[in-house]
Amino acid sequence: MTTTLPAQESVVDRVFGVFIQEQSYKNALYLLCSFPLGLLYFVSTVVLFNLGAGLAIIVIGFGVWLLAFALSAVFVRVERRLASGLLGASFHREPIPYWMPGNFLQALGAKITRRETWKAELFLLLRFPLGIVSLVSILLLTAPLALIFTPLFYNLFPTYIGFHRIIDPREAFLLSAIGILLGLVILHIINGLAGITRRLAEALL
C-alpha cells in the first residue's frame, strides 16, 4: 500500500500565489473592518469602565461594570464569527457568558475573577492599535492598484510621477510592473497581520 504525500507548495506559489488566493482578500476584508470595530470596542470599554468607577460610590457603578462586561461578551461573539469566517480561526471553548449565575454582586464577582474575562478584554483593547495598523496597510494597497492600471488610463488622464508626465507606453508598463511588486509586498504584509490577529483571537477568545 502506497501513501501519497501532499504536494509541497513551491517558493513561486508562496511568493506570488497571494494574488490568486481567496484567503488574501478575506484577510483584507477582515482588516478593513478592524479600525471601525477596534475604535468601537476601545471607546465602549474605556467609557463604560471609567463611568462605572466614577459611579461605584453610589453602587450604580457596579451595574455599569456589569453592562460593560455584557457588551464585551457581545463583541467577543462578533469577533469569533469574523475570525472564524474570514481568517479561518478555530475556537475550542465556549465564549464568555453574558451573565454569570447568582445575584448582582455574585455575578459581578464571578466576572471579575474569571481569567477568560480579562483575556477577552485584552483582545478587544488590542483591536484598536491593530486596527490602526490594518487601516494603514489597506490604504497603502491603493497605491499599487493605481500603478498596475496605469497603461489603461495614462492616455486618458494626465499621469505624473513627481513632475514627470507619463507619455511613453514603456514607462506606463514599467509602472504597472512596479505596482505588481508593491502589491505583492503589501498583500504579504496584510496576510501577516491577519495571521497575527487570528492567533491572538484563538489564544484570547
C-alpha positions in Angstrom: 0.0 0.0 0.0 1.5 3.3 -1.0 0.9 6.6 0.7 0.6 9.7 -1.4 2.3 12.7 0.2 0.7 16.1 -0.2 2.4 18.2 -2.8 4.6 20.8 -1.3 4.0 24.4 -2.2 6.8 25.9 -4.3 8.6 29.1 -3.5 6.9 30.7 -6.5 3.5 29.7 -5.3 4.2 31.0 -1.8 5.5 34.4 -3.1 3.2 35.1 -6.0 0.2 33.0 -5.1 -1.2 35.7 -2.8 -2.7 37.4 -5.8 -5.0 34.5 -6.6 -5.6 33.1 -3.2 -9.1 33.8 -1.9 -7.8 33.9 1.6 -5.7 37.1 0.8 -8.9 39.0 0.0 -10.7 37.6 3.0 -7.8 38.8 5.1 -8.0 42.2 3.5 -11.8 42.4 4.2 -11.2 41.5 7.8 -8.5 44.2 8.2 -10.8 46.7 6.5 -13.3 46.2 9.3 -10.6 46.3 12.0 -10.3 50.0 12.5 -14.0 50.9 13.0 -14.6 47.8 15.2 -11.4 48.4 17.2 -12.4 52.0 17.8 -15.9 50.9 18.9 -14.5 48.3 21.3 -11.9 50.7 22.7 -14.3 53.6 23.3 -17.0 51.5 24.7 -14.7 49.7 27.1 -12.9 52.8 28.3 -16.0 54.9 28.7 -18.1 52.3 30.5 -15.4 51.1 32.9 -14.4 54.7 33.7 -18.1 55.6 34.2 -18.5 52.6 36.4 -15.5 53.6 38.5 -16.9 57.1 38.9 -20.3 55.9 40.0 -19.1 53.0 42.1 -19.5 55.0 45.3 -23.3 55.1 44.8 -23.5 51.4 43.7 -24.8 52.3 40.3 -21.2 51.9 39.0 -21.3 48.2 39.6 -24.3 47.9 37.3 -22.4 49.9 34.7 -19.5 47.4 35.0 -21.8 44.5 34.5 -23.2 46.3 31.4 -19.7 46.7 30.2 -18.9 43.0 30.7 -22.2 42.0 28.9 -21.4 44.3 26.0 -17.9 42.8 25.8 -19.5 39.4 25.6 -21.5 40.6 22.6 -18.3 42.0 21.0 -16.5 38.7 21.6 -19.2 36.8 19.7 -18.9 39.2 16.8 -15.1 38.8 16.8 -15.3 35.0 16.9 -17.7 35.0 13.9 -15.5 37.3 11.9 -12.3 35.5 12.8 -13.7 32.0 12.0 -15.5 33.1 8.8 -12.8 35.3 7.3 -9.5 34.2 8.9 -10.2 30.5 9.4 -9.7 30.7 13.2 -10.7 27.7 15.3 -12.2 28.0 18.8 -12.3 25.0 21.2 -14.1 26.6 24.1 -17.3 28.4 24.7 -17.3 32.2 24.5 -17.5 34.2 27.8 -21.1 34.3 29.0 -23.3 37.4 29.0 -24.2 36.9 32.6 -23.0 34.8 35.5 -25.3 32.9 37.9 -26.2 34.4 41.2 -27.3 37.7 42.5 -26.0 41.1 41.4 -22.7 41.1 43.4 -22.1 37.4 42.8 -22.4 37.9 39.0 -20.0 40.8 39.1 -17.6 38.9 41.3 -17.7 35.9 39.1 -17.0 38.0 36.0 -14.1 39.8 37.6 -12.4 36.7 38.9 -12.6 34.7 35.6 -9.3 34.8 33.7 -11.3 34.4 30.4 -13.0 37.7 31.1 -9.7 39.7 31.2 -8.3 37.8 28.2 -11.3 38.8 26.2 -11.0 42.4 27.4 -7.3 42.4 26.4 -8.1 41.2 22.9 -10.8 43.9 22.5 -8.4 46.6 23.6 -5.7 45.3 21.3 -8.1 45.5 18.3 -7.7 49.3 18.3 -3.9 49.6 17.7 -4.1 46.6 15.4 -7.0 48.3 13.6 -4.8 51.4 13.0 -2.0 49.3 11.5 -4.6 47.4 9.5 -6.1 50.6 8.1 -2.7 51.9 7.0 -1.9 48.6 5.3 -5.2 48.7 3.4 -4.8 52.3 2.4 -1.3 51.5 1.1 -2.8 48.9 -1.2 -4.5 51.7 -3.3 -1.1 52.9 -4.5 0.0 49.7 -6.3 -3.6 49.3 -7.7 -3.2 52.7 -9.3 0.2 51.8 -10.7 -1.0 48.5 -12.1 -3.7 50.1 -14.2 -1.5 53.0 -15.4 -1.3 51.5 -19.0 -5.1 51.7 -19.2 -5.6 55.4 -18.3 -2.4 57.3 -18.8 -3.6 58.4 -22.3 -7.0 59.5 -20.9 -5.9 61.3 -17.8 -2.6 63.2 -17.2 -0.5 60.9 -15.1 2.6 62.2 -13.3 5.4 60.7 -11.2 6.7 63.7 -9.4 6.9 66.4 -12.1 7.3 63.9 -14.9 4.3 63.2 -17.0 3.9 59.6 -18.3 3.5 59.7 -22.1 5.6 56.7 -23.2 3.8 53.3 -23.1 7.0 51.7 -21.9 7.0 53.9 -18.8 3.4 53.0 -18.2 4.1 49.3 -18.3 7.2 49.8 -16.1 5.0 51.5 -13.5 2.5 48.6 -13.8 5.2 46.1 -13.1 6.4 48.2 -10.1 2.7 48.2 -8.9 2.6 44.4 -9.1 5.7 44.1 -7.0 4.4 46.6 -4.4 1.1 44.9 -4.3 2.8 41.6 -3.7 4.7 43.0 -0.7 1.6 44.7 0.8 -0.5 41.6 0.4 2.1 39.6 2.2 2.0 42.2 5.0 -1.8 42.0 5.1 -1.6 38.2 5.3 0.9 38.5 8.1 -1.2 41.0 10.1 -4.3 38.7 9.6 -2.3 35.7 10.8 -1.2 37.6 14.0 -4.8 38.6 14.7 -6.0 35.1 14.1 -3.5 33.6 16.6 -4.4 36.3 19.1 -8.1 35.6 18.7 -7.6 31.8 19.2 -5.5 32.4 22.3 -7.6 35.1 24.0 -11.2 34.4 22.8 
